[in-house]
Amino acid sequence: MTLARENPGAALITGASRGIGRAIAERFGADGYHVLVSDLERQRGEAETVVESIRNVGGKADFLPCDVGDPKSIETLVNDTVALSRGIRVLINNAGVLSVSSVDDLSPEEWDRMYQINTRGTFLVTQAMLPHLRKQDRARIINIASIGGKRGAPGQIHYCSSKAAVISFTQILAEEVAQDGINVNAICPGIIDTDMGRNNYRTPDALAAVHAKTALKRLGYPEDVSGPVAFLASDDAAFITGQAINVCGGILFH
């Protein structure tokens, strides 16, 4: 892994201690960003491992604990981010949760939890960071949604609808902040080999079904997602905003 020579600025990534978030953090570290690795305090051990993996190849990274469902925690995150980075250029809202339940068995509390983290958390972190992003040249906001936000799956009505809201949030925000020079896009992963993604293939038959419905006939991996995220943060994506890009190996084609 070779570090980029140019300093592209700082990137804040929520939910970055493992899975897709970790892959994004390590990719951005390799690309020369100062990476702010954020996750829950209870994930500190895993998050610090991500920080060390970036530092070990000559990158710059720090861990900042945050619960995106807690406005006070977000306020601390923003203050610490600005103090460490002197200005954030890329915000990646990756923190999210998923559970499986039929609508008959779904509790109001679990419905609310899904929206509190996946949707409200994305909104709150973005709102808090916007004054600082507006001070940057070529600022980017990238939200990690899901193909489930475009075509839902039985048993995931709460998760998929929360991600549909993230897609809509992305599109409207892109219009609102375009005049500030901020590009806003979403990535919609398909079925990715992470702790969260494995909810979709707990049995050999379920895994075979995933392969069968995916044009590339395989699972996705976190690194399959980190590349498109890095592209959206780059100057090559300067004329792309308000999009929700599928990274799913060919499950969806729209």
Secondary structure, 3 states (H helix, E strand, C coil): CCCCCCCCCEEEECCCCCHHHHHHHHHHHHCCCEEEEEECHHHHHHHHHHHHHHHCCCCEEEEEECCCCCHHHHHHHHHHHHHHHCCEEEEEECCCCCCCECCCCCCHHHHHHHHHHHHHHHHHHHHHHHHHHCCCCCCEEEEECCHHHCCCCCCEHHHHHHHHHHHHHHHHHHHHHHHHCCEEEEEEECCECCCCHHHHCCCHHHHHHHHHHCCCCCCECHHHHHHHHHHHHCHHHCCCCCCEEEECCCCCCC
